[in-house]
Amino acid sequence: MANTPVTENEMAAWAVDWLKARLSNRWEITPSGRTALQSPESGVDAAIDMRAPNGIATTMIIVAKTALEPANVARLFTGLGRTMRSLANNVPVLIVAPWISQRTRELLGEERINYIDLTGNALVRLDDPALYIEVQGAARDPSPRARGKARVQGPKAGRLVRLLVDVQPPYGVRELADASSLNPGYVSRLLEALEDEALLTRTKRGGVESVDVSPLLRRWSESYDVFRSNAARRFVAPEGLVPAMQRLRTFSTGCAVTGSVAAIRFEQIAAPTLLAIYIDDPTPVIDELRLIPSDAGSNVVLLKPFDPVVFERTTIDDGIRYVAPSQITVDCLTGNGRMRAEGDAVLQWMVANESLWRRATLAEAQ
């Protein structure tokens, strides 16, 4: 659009107008007289004084970015910029950019950095004077830039994400490629994309030295859907889930339970009403569990796996095979009803009990 801000100065001015439009006319917003905050070395594009109706005032600095990746958040206030922030008595900071991703917004929020993007995503918090504005804008970049990096979607990405989550680093690109049966070039490109989103850190030689498990699984869940990424067939177990689970003990291989029934082994939100089973050949299970095809009132869903990785690092409990906690989490997070709350609960358990489920080496994951 012709009036869309394109330069950093234009975006900073746009941010000031955005604030004025959302605050009552009893607020005063004027250019700040603290010129020291706008030295060329500071990286600050504007500084404004904000006076609330009760007379309390503060100064806010505005930093405009034409693009802002999650990995850039940690570097926003390094060097001279961080020194300036300290000398300025921690004045509030407002970042403005064309679009700010969910992951970037999370990292900015953790740093107590305010933000606005041109699509309407915004979080502005002041302690004194008190102010809180939070608005949701575009979930996806309306003007994505062409990139040569791999995207976090599809079976190959899911397979690598599962390995990164399930196994404690460090490990190199070639080791990950061998363990996941993926092309080293693809692994390197996907690692680069994940590093840009601040979901992992890498060594200078490209190996992985740390993985942020929780946000990585949530990032994968943005492009995955348990009932769409896997071919799903719905059934009714007429005798209920308890008899169906008892008969499922007959199948020690070739199938694995996920979803709510698997999640309650870690944290029970409520009694499960849906039994979800990964299986390559459904016919024997359909016969043994006496399932009746039905979309209405179904309590069993059979899933043809999006990738064989769903059968990796499974566990057997009371004669029944269950998928790994990482797979349970992403399946529940992308399910329906209370499955999402169950996914959150399993993820919290994973973070608190990493030693109980995460493999120490890639060799142990095979």
N, C-alpha and C positions, 0 to 999 in steps of 0.2 A: 504494500500500500504506500501511496505517496507520502503520507504523514508518519510512517513508521520510523522511529529513531534508528539511525544506523551507526552513528559515531558514539564514542564513549561520552563526550560532552552532551550530546543530544539525549542519550539515555539517562544521564544524571539529571538533566532538566526535566525529563519526562517523569522520573521518580518523584521529584518535588511536587509536580502537578498532581501526581497520583495520590500522594499523601494529603494534599490540600483538599482534593475532591472527596476524601473519605473522613476527614475530620470536620467538626463543626467550625463555623466561622469565629468561634470564641478562642480557637487555637491561633497562635501567631507563629508563622513559619517565615523566617527571613534569612538572607545570606549571613553567614557567621563572620564576625569581625576578627576571629582567631586565625589570622593569615598563616601562622606557623604550621597549622594543620594541613595546609595545601602546598607545601614545598614540593618541588619537582621530584625529589627523592622518595617522597612518601607513597606515591601511587594513588593519592586521593584525588578524585575528580571534582568534588564539591564538599562544602561544609555548611550546614544550616543550623540555625538556632531555633529551637522549638519551645514555645511557652504555652503551658496549659492554662485553662480558664482559672485555676486556683493560683496562678502566678508563678508556679514552679517551672523552671526552665532547664533545658539541657542542650548540649551541642551534639549533633550527629554528623558523622562523616559518610560520604557516599563514594563507593568504588564501583565503577562501571566496567563490565567485561563483555567483549563481543562474543566470547564463548567461555564456558566454565565446566570443566570435567571434574568428577569426584576427586581424582588424584591431585587436582590443583588446589583443593581446599586447604590442605596441610601447608602449602607453600604461599598462601595468601599473605601471611603476616610474618614471614621470615626476614632476617637481615634488618635493613633499615626500617622496613614497614613495621615489624614487631617492636622495634625500639620506639618508633613514633607512637605506637599504640600505648606502650607503657608510660611514656612521658606525658601523654595526653590524658592521664588519669582514667584510662579505660573508657574513653568516650564510646557511645554506641556506634556500631558500624552497620551500614546498609549496603548490601551488594545488589546490583541491578544487572541483568543480562537478558538476552532475547528469550532464552528458555533455560530452565534449571530442572534437571532430572530429579526423580524421587530420591535416589541415592545421594545426590549432591545436597538436596534439601535436608536430608537426615543429618549429614555431616556438618552442615552449616548450623543446624539447630543445636547439635551437641556442643558446638563451639560458642553458642550464644551470639551468633552473627545473624542479623536480620537480612531478609532478602525479598526482592520483588522481581518477577520476570514479566516480559511483555505479553504473555498469554494470560496473566492473572494469578499465577502462583505467588503467594506472599505470606510472610510471617514477620511482623514488626512487634517487638516487645521492648518496652521501657519500664524500668523500675521506679524512676523518680524524674519526671512525673509518670504516673502509672498509665500505661497504654498497652493494649493487646489487640492486634488485628491479624487474623488468619483467614486466607482465602484460597480456594482451590482453582487452579487454571487447567491448562492442557496436560494430560498424562503422557502424551507422546510429543516429541519434537515436531512442530509443524513444518520445519525447514531443515530436515536432516542433511548433514554433509556427507558426500560420497566418501567411503572409507574402504581400505583394503583389508580391514581387520575382520575376523570371524565374528558372527553374531551369537548371542547366548540363546540359541533356540535350535530345536531339532534333536534327533537321536544322538548324534555325535557329541553335541554340546552337553546333553544330559549325562552321557556316559563319562565324560571327563569331569563334570561337576561332581558326580557321585564319587569319583576316585579322589578328587581334591578334598572333599568333605570327609570321606571315610578313612583317609590315611594321613597321619601326621607328617608334615614336611620335616626336613628338606628333601627335595628330589629334583632331578633335572628334566629337561624337555625330552631327551631320548628315553629316559627311564619311564616317564609318564606315557610316552607314545607306545613303548613296548608293552606296558602293563594294561593299556586300554585298547590295544590293536588299532591305533589311529596313526595317521600320517604325521610325522614330526613337524612338518610345515604348518599343518592345521593346528596342532597343539600349541605351537609357538604363537600363532596369530590369536588364538582364543585366550591364551594367557596374557597377551598384550592388552586385549580388550578388557579383561577382568582387572588387570592392574590399573588401567585408565579409570575404572569405576571404583578404585580403592577397595576392591574385594579381596585382594591378595598383594603380597609384596614379593619382589624378585631380587635376585642377586645381580651383580653387574654382568655376569655371564648368562643370565636368562633363566636360571633355575628358580624354583619356588622356595621361599624361606618361611612364609607364614600365610595362613588362610583365615579369613574372617567368616566362620562357618554360618552364623545366623543370617547376615545379610546376603551371603552367596546363595543360600537355599531360597530365600525370599526373592532374589533376583531371578533365579531359574523359574520360580513359580509364575513370574509375569508372562512367560512365553510357553507355558506348559499347562495342560488341563487333563486331569486323570481320566475323565470320561470322554475326552475328545482326542487326546494324543494317543490313547490306546483304544482299539476297537472294542466297544462295550456291548454286551448282550445281557438283557435283564430277565430275571426269572422270579418265580415264587417258590419258596420251599414251604409246602403246605403244612408240614409238621412244626415249623418254626426253626429258629437259628440254632438252638441247642442240639437237637438231633442231627441237623445238617453238619455242625462242627464235629460231632462224634463220628459221623461217617467219613468226614474229611481225613481222619487219621489214617485211612487206608492208603492215602496218596502221600508218600514220603518224598517223592521227587516229581518234577514236572509241574508243580503248582506252588503258589506262595500267597499267603493272606496279607492284605494291606487294609488301609482305611480305618474305620472306627473300631472294628474288632481287634485290629492290631494295636491301635493307639491306647486302648484301655489297659494294656499291659504296663503302661508307663504312668498314665494319669486318666482316671475315669471322670468324664464330664457328665455322662448319663449312660444308661443302658443302650448299647448299640442296636440299631434297627436295620442295618444293612451290612451284609457280608460281601466283601469285595475280594475276588480271587484272581490273581494272575495265572493264566494257563495257556499253553500253546495249543493243546488238543482238548477241547471242552467236552467231547462226547462221553468219555468215561465218567467224568465228574457229574455231568447232567444225569446220567443213569444212576450212579451210586447215590447221589443226594436227592434223587426223585424230583428234579426241578421241572417246573411248568413254565414255558415261555409266557411272559406277561410284562408289559410296560406299566400297567396300572397296579399299584400296590406291591410292586416288586420288593423283595427283601434280600435278593442275591444278585450280584452283577459279576459276570465273568469277563475278564479283560485280556485281550490278546496283546502281549507286551509291545510297547513302542521300540524296545531294544532288549536284548538278553541281559543287560545290566541289572534288571529288576530281580534276577535270580542270583546275583552275586552278593556275598557277605550276608546271606540269610541265616536265621537261627531256628532251631527246632525246640518247641516248648510243648510239653505234654503230647507229643506225637504229631504236632501240627507245625508246618513250616511257615515262618513269617519273614517278610522282606526286612531289609535293614532299616534302622530308625530314620536315616536320611530319606529313604524312599517313602516311608510312612508319612513323614513330615510334609514333603512336597505334594503327595497325593491328597492328604487331608486339607492342606492350605488351598488347594484348587478344587476341592469338592463342594458340596452344597450343605445348606443347613448348618448344624453345629459342628460339621467336620472341620471347619476353619478354626474354631476354638480348640478342637482337639489337636490340630496341627500346631497351633501356638503352644499348647501344653507340652507336646512331645519335644518341640524345639527348645523350650525352656529346660526340660529334663536333660536334653543333649548337652546344652551349654554348661549345666551344673555337674554333669557326670561324664565328662569326656573320656576319662580313663576306662570307663565301663564298655564303651562301644567303638572307640576310634582305634584303628590298627596303628602300630608303631612304625611299620615299614611297608613298602610296597610288596615285598615278598610275602608278608603275612596276609595281604589282601587277596592273594591269588587262590 
